[in-house]
């Protein structure tokens, strides 16, 4: 539930930015010395968190949910 909601919500947010503004607005660009960290936005964070949660749920067996 929550994992799919994060992925869909992040994707819809990026799609909204693309339609309304013509591009996806990025919010964070970090630097450590001369190293430039990735540029990303909160929608990307939601997508990555959702996919991570989906992977976790698919790998970790949950007792009583049909996993062997």
N, C-alpha and C positions, 0 to 999 in steps of 0.2 A: 503494500500500500504506500507507505511513505517514500520508499525508494523510487517507485514509478512516478509519484507525484513530484518529487524533486527533479527527475529527468525531464518530465513533460513541462513542468513549470519553467525550468531553465531554458528549454528549447523554445517555448512560446515567447518568453521574454526576449530572447535573441532574435526571433522572427519578427516580433513587434518592432524592435529597434531597426531591423533591416528595412521593414516596410515604411515606417514613419520617418526615419532619419537617413535612410539609404546606406547605413553602415551600422555595425554593432559598436556601441560606445564602450571603450575599455576604461577601467577605473584605477587599477593598481599597476604601477611599474616600479619595482624595487631595485635598488643598487646596493652592492656590497663591494666597496673599493671600486675597481674597474669592471667588476662583473655585473652585467645587467640581467636581472631576474625577469621571468616571464611577465607579459602584460596580460591581464585578465579582468573579468568583471564578475559581479556577484552571480549572474546567471550561469557562468561557467563553473563557479564554485558549486552551485546547486547540482549541475549535471554530473560533475566529477564525484560529489558526495553520493548522489543517487546511484551511479554506476558502482561505486565502491561498496555501497550497502547491498546492491543486488549480487555482486560477486561474493560478499561475505555470506549472504543468505544461501547462495547456491553451493558454497563449499562446506559451511558448517552445518552438520546434521542437527536438525531440531527434533527432539524426541516427541513422538505422538503426531508427527506431520507426514508420515508415510515414507520417511527416509530410512534406508537400510543401514 
